[in-house]
Amino acid sequence: MASSRSETSPSDSGPFHAGSAAAAPGDRFGSTPLRAGIATRVLASIVLFSSLVTLISTLVQLYFDFRREVDGIHARFRDIELSTVPSLGGSLWQFDSDQLTLVLDGIMRLPDVRMAEVREVVTGVRKPLVIKLGQPQVQSVLAAEMPLTRMTANGPQVIGILRVEATLTGVYSRLLGTAEVILVSQGIKTFLVSAFILFIFHRLVTRHLMAMADYMRRHDVRAAPPLLTLDRPKREHPDELDQLVRSFNDMSGDLYAANRELAGANEALERDMALRQAFEEQLYRQAHYDELTGLANRLLTRDRLEQAIVNSRRNKVPSALLFIDLDHFKNVNDTLGHEAGDALLREAAQRLKASIRQGDTLARMGGDEFLVILPCIASNGAAREVAERVVRAFSIPFTINGHDHFVTASIGIALYPTDGDDGPELLRNADLALYRAKEQGRSRYEFYTAAINERVQRRLTLENRLRGAVQRGEFVLHYQPVVATDTGAPVAFEALLRWRQPDGSLIAPGQFITVAEEIGLIGEIGDWVIETAVREAASILTVPGCTPRIAVNVSPRQLRVPSFKAKVTRALAASGLPPERLDLEITEGVIMDEAPEIANTLSALCGLGVRLSIDDFGTGYSSLSYLQRYPFDTLKIDRSFIVDAGSNEAAARLVETIILLARGLKLETIAEGVETEEQRQFLKANGCDLLQGYLVGRPVPIDEAAAFLRSRQWTDPEFAFTGA
């Protein structure tokens, strides 16, 4: 403990002992000379006090001496009056001048007397007698006048005046001498006493204080401090200096311990600060850079884009924004997995870096979307050159897991200030140009134009009107018959969606289904189609002796919903339509999707008894493997093959092959788009089971389809193919 270090034993090495600690922080006191030390101030105080006491005592003594001198002069005046006045009165009455002079001379010999005068004052005397010795005094004079009398019968009679004047000059001179003696003697005494006190004070106090100060100057809190000791005998009872030394040693120990603790805390703090700095840098990087590619993210890109706009506005030169999206990236990501997709994105980022200029900003906006900011370009040609380099860079296949994969890039370009005044507007217009590039075939770039904006506005209007169309009852179903090739009897009706516009016109699904899929409304619309189709088929499209099936197209997004099978089940139960009368038409692209949720949904529908048809066969992958995976019932030949079958030998052979394939697999075949008798005859000759097209009948509202069934015109082959 620091308190155990308190010692005051004499030192063998001088007035104090402070070890070998080098002067460190204490050196800030330096070796400043003691211009006004304690001893000097004590000596000055003693001298001042002693001088003041001496001066006061001297003044008091001089005052009493002065009073004594003055009293002595007055006493002499009284003695003159008692001893000299009677004789002077007789001598004056006798006009004895010599005697008067002799007496006055005796008076003049008295101390401090400077003038003595006798003046006759008898009435009637024309020339009174005056005898004077000495000169009248002007300053510092004490005077006394004494009457001279003679005895008469009537009593004493004044015959003259004796005037005596004494000066104080001698008194003052004597007092000054006395004062000089007193002051000199007192000064010598004060000096000797002060010197002795100063010596004692230095011996007992100041030298030890200086030793303590020197110890503190040499003290280093970073090293274990030595004990402070003073060059003085050890006392039985500690005095104030001993207490001070003990406090110094305690403080030194406490300072050393506190410094060690502070050093440890400082090291921990430095470590914490280093960790905090690293953590802040990591947070900054996570907040401003993409973790996968190391490119700038949305937050940093927004700031860089605003800087580019400010510089363009200041320098009055354009800037460009390139919105880049990878074509068919989802295929790689879904088929090869996310790790392969991440590897492709990293390689794509490297190719983009190599394609842009120094000073340009490359950012990843998320997914497979990238952004390039070209600040202060000379002209539109600079943006075009960068876009062309990017397109060329992505024309080279990506090697992933040892295999080559072609993933191209589509680019939309917006220019400041022609295409937008701020960052959000430029980004929106570049995105619109990108959408146009994808529409034009991908692997290309497009500059933003007003025409693109008009198309987007129409698209937004369509989206807004499409939302809530189901709730507003704007959708209707038209039904197109599917008939037997040989008899023309209706076997099924395909439910075709129509959207009623405010002016009463109807638009076909080709104009809005894609949009519905993109904005996530296809599920809601598809559910409405199934519910409505099965309800109307069960209640309206049924006549005695004819119960046609109802065919409904199903979107891929519907099949990915796990609850789709339950929705179909509820619709069938609510309408009472047998499951085998419901035919769900599915495109080849959906069948080729390896997603497990689609496979599970199709298997569940087959188990339910619902029929499955492959729509537009021949336009997709046309792989035979999926035909074995699910129990399909029907194969629909795409209308493009039917149209060309009459004039194109290859198309005719392809239709024949498809029919033979379906027959071998025991699948029912439907030919779409049959519009002429020649096409019907060709299909009949080749064994096609069912026909659908304008030759058979156009899509009509439910009441007209029901009237067609009730008319039973199809029972007479002569009228079977005249259309409905």
C-alpha angles and dihedrals in degrees: 000000000000092000091064090065095071108119133148102185117144117270123231094208104059141294093326140007120218103159123234098301110143120235106263127149090358091064088082084086088054119181096301110175115247099246091167107022126173093256091052092049091046091049091048090049092050093048092046093048094044091048091049092049091046092049093049094046091047092050090050092049092047090050092055091044089051091051090048092052092048091048088051091055091050089049090054089050088055092048090052090051093051100040107029110029096073093053092044090053092056093045091049092050089051092044089235098164095174092055091046091050091048092052093046090050089055089052091050090058092064115103117274094002110132104168138027123181135178117199125185113228102179112143117246096023109131096203112026120207116254124182117178133176122191130007128288112256122233103195135032093014131161112192135184129188118202124188119236112216142179128205118252135169089266093049134261116354122200109231100165151352129248111207120191123185124194125188127222094210092097090048091054092048093051091047091051091053090049091050092051091052092048095047095047093048092045092047092052090048092047092049093050093047092046093049090050092048091047091052092048092046092050092046095048104031124003100053089052091048089052090050090053091049091050089049091053092048090054094042116115115192090199092067131054102271122232120235118272111233130175130220096246136102117272110258127219091222115037114238131200094286091051089052090049092050091049090050091049092052092046090049092048091053092046091048091050092049091045091048091051089049091046091048090053091047090047092052090049090047092050090050090048091048091050090050090045091050091049090046091049090049089049091048091048091051092046090048095048107026136056111249096214101047103017090234126133114280131217095282096052092040091056090054093046091048092052090049091051090051092049092050092047091050092048096045094036093230128123128255128202135219120203118198109199127192126180114237117233092355089140091064091059093043094049099041101038100030136248095288090060089046091052091050090051091050091052091050090046090053090053091051091049091050090053091050100054131073128257108270094030120119121235118192139172112227095190137287109014095333121114133181130208122195115201106191122202100356121184094230145333088280091074091058090046092052092051091048092050091050090052092050091049092047091056094047087079112085121248116238109221124168089349095306132103118240125185113220114166130191132239118202135200118195128202124180131211125257100005096055101035145352098221142027100265092050092048091048092049093049093046087053090052090051089050090053089052091051090054091048090053093058107284128252090078143085132243132193117225114259137177090251090060089052091051091052090050092050089053089048091051091049089051091049093049093049092044092058108087094011090123092052091047091052094238096139123086134177126233120194127218117195123237110205139188112267096227102038106021091230113154110252098170145354121224112219108226120192122232129184116216113219127212090259090055096254121131126227125202122243092251088076098054113012093085090052091048090053092049095050094043100251097114092091093055093045093044092051090051091050093052094045093047096043096051092044094051092041092053096046105031113016093064128095130165109283095012126074106164123194121249116230120205128184113232124208119227089237091059092055091053091061109094092213094057094098091051090051091052091048092051092048092051092047093049093049099037092229112150112244092237089063091060115085117189113201114211128184122236091245090064092049092052091053108106093205108136093218090061092049091049092049094049092048091051092050091050090052089051091059097248115145119241124210130189106227125210093007113197097032097082134043095311094202116166094211095078091052087067095046098063131032097244118184104193138034117201117206111219116250092236090070093046093052093052097039094087095052105023119067093199092052090049091051090047091054090048090050093050091050091049090048092051092046090051090052091044092243125149113240127217123188114212126208099026105169107153137053090236090060091049092050091049092050093045091050090053095048102254107168105208138023132209126179147083090300088065099035144306124250107276137177118274096260092054091047089051091048089052089054093047093048090062091204087144090069090075110067088207090068099027097101102036092103131247 
